[in-house]
């Protein structure tokens, strides 16, 4: 009797590791964020009149790419996320690797003085170094998911768009589509565990009564695939004139 009671007591205790894992499962996956970002862009894009829809195939594709990057960008503070794996490779696998990679990139940025097609390579190394250090030292859903992060992202993308190199060789307006994806990501994360919009001044998260769990039926089917399907439908409807022009040229 005593043994069975002891076993029951031990098994009924909450395992802190299990609780931590359960909490981490509340993070949305990159695919879901991309689907939500694209769907948001098809509605918001027509309101803010950002270039891309109906302005040609290249600007349209570039704008969509900016939305995708913006939809993933807030998770730069999370080693192992979709964007950190793609951008940083092995340096994005852990905070220690990101810290070492960031330090090396910033060191090399002060030593390298090479220009490729008018673009200074040291600027690229500095940007990579800063991104890696964000991965290393910023906690997940901290600064990058706050109003300060929104302002910083807007400033960084605006600076990129205004570079002479970018204007000369690319010239696509990306600030608005990028920020649409970025803000859509933060709003989605509010419904999957909460955010701290005033971080670092106020670190307390705000969240709805019920959160969406990663990998759940609601996340995979209702949100991710439904949002992607609706985004595709909206893209074809909104960009109908563009598609007609393309088909005529073909």
N, C-alpha and C positions, 0 to 999 in steps of 0.2 A: 504493500500500500504506500509506504513511504517512498520507495523507489519510483513507483509510477507517478506519484505526485511531483517528485523532483524532476523527472523527465518532462512532465507536462509543463512545469514552471519554466524550465530552460527553453523548451521549444516555443513557448508562447512569448518569450522576450523578443523585442524588436532588434533585429540585426542592423547595426549602424551602417555596415557596408551595403547591405541590401537596400536600406533607405536611401543612401547616397546614390546608388545605381538607379533607383527608381526616380530620383530627382533629376538625374542626368538624362533620363529617357524623355523628359519633357521638352528637350531641345528639338526644334524642327530640323529636318534634313534639308540639305542644299537644294535638292530637286523640288521640294515643296515650296521653298522660298522663290525659286526661279519661276515656277508656275504662277504663284501669287503675284510676283512682280510684273510678269508679262501681262497678266489679266488686268492689273491695276493700270498699267501703261496704256492699254488700249482704250480705257475710259478717260483717265487723267490727261493723256496726251492730246486729245482733241480739245480739252478745256484750256490747257496752258499753251497750246499751239507750238509745241516744240517741233523742230524740223525732223523729218523722217517719213511721216505718213504722207504718201502721195507726192513726194519730192524727188523720187528717183530710187533705183534699186540700191545703189551704194550707200546713200544717206540713210535709207530705210534699214538696211542690214546693220550699219554702224550704230544707229540709234537703238536697235534691238539688242545689240551686243553690250551697249552701255547700260541698258536696263538689267541685263543678266549679271554684269559685274557689280552693279549697284545692289542688286538683290542678294549678293553673296558677301559684299564688302564688310558689313558689320561684324561678321564672324572672323575677321582677321585677328581678333584677340583670342581665338580658340585654336591652338595647335591641333592638327589632324582634321580640321574642317575641310570642306570641298575646295574652297579657294586657297587656303594655306598650303594644301598638298600640291595644287597646280602651280602656284606662284613660287613657293619656296622649296619644293621637292623635299629632300631629306631634312633640310633645315626647318621645315614646318611640322616635323613629326613630334617634337617636344619643346618645352620652354627652354631647356638647356641648349639644345641644338640651335634654336632661334636666337638665343642670346649670343652664342659664339659666332654664328653666321652674321648677325647684325653688327657685331663689333668689328669683324673682319671687313665687311662691306664698307663701313664708315671709314675705317683706316685706309682702305684702298682708294676711296673716293678722293682723299687728300693727296694721293700719290699719282693717280692716273690723270693725264692731261691729253686725252685722245678725243678727236671729233670724228664722228661718222655721219656723213651727209649733213654736216652743219650742227649735229647734235652732240653735246658734250657728254661723254661716257661717265664722267664723274657725277653728273646729276642723277643718272640712272642708278649708280651705285649708292648714292646718298638716299634715294627713295627706297631702294631695296633694304638698306640698313635700318631705316626708320620703321618700315613695315615689320621687319624681323624683331626689332626691339619692342614694338607694340605687342606682338605675339608673346614675347618673353615676359614682359612685366605687367601687362594690363590684364586684370581678371575678366573672365567671360561675362558678357552682359554688363559691363561697366561703362567706361567712357564711350566706346564705339556705339553703344545703344542708348546714348543720352543726347540731350539737346546740344551739348558741347561737341559731341561726335558728329552730329548733323552739320554744325557750322564748320568744323574742321574738314569734313569730307567735301562740303561745298567749296571751301577755299582751295583745297588741293586740286580738285577737278577743274575749277575755274582757272587756276594757275597753269595746269597742263594744257587746257584748251587755248590759252593765250600765248603759249610758246611759239616762237617763230617757226621752229621745226615742224610743229604740229599743224600750224596754219598753212604752211607751204605744201606739205606732203599729204595731209589728210583733210583738214578743214571741215570736219563734221561737228556740228554743235552737239555736245554730249552732256553738258551740265544738267539740263532738265531731265532727260531720260535716266541718267545715272541717279539723280536724287529721288526720282519717283520710285525706282527699285530699292534704294536705300531706306527710304521712309516706310515703304511697304513691308520690308523685312522687320523693322522695329515694331510696327503695328501688329504683325503676325506673331512676333515673339511675346507681345503683351498677352496674347491668348494662349501661349504655351509655356507658362511658368512665370510671366511677369517681367517688367523692366524697371530700371531706376532712372527716370527721365532727367532728374536734377543731379545725377552723379557728376563729380565727386562731392558736391556740396551736401546733398542728402543721399545717403547710400541705400535707404530703404526702398525696396521694390514695391510697385503697385501691380496687382494682378486681379483678374476676374475670379468669381467664385469657383468656376470650373476651368481646368486647363486641358489643352489638347496634348496627348501623349504621342511621342514619335513612334511611328510604325503601327499605330492603331488603325482601325478601319476608317475612322474619321480622317486621319492624316493622309493615308495612302489613297483611298478611293474618293471620298467625298470632297476633300480639299485639293490634293495634288492633281489627280487625273481630271477631275471635273474642272478645276481652274485652268489646267492646260488646254482642255478641249474648248472651253469657252473663249480662252485667249486666241486660239487658232481661228475659231469662228469669227471673233471680233476683228482680228487682223485682216482676214479676207474681206469682211464687210466694209471696214473703215478704209482699207487700202484698195478698194475695188477699182478706182480710176487708175491707180498705179499698175495693177495687174492687167488691166485692159490694154494699157500702153505696151507692157512687156509682151503680151500675147500677140499684139498687132505687129510688133517688130519681129517676132519670131516667124 
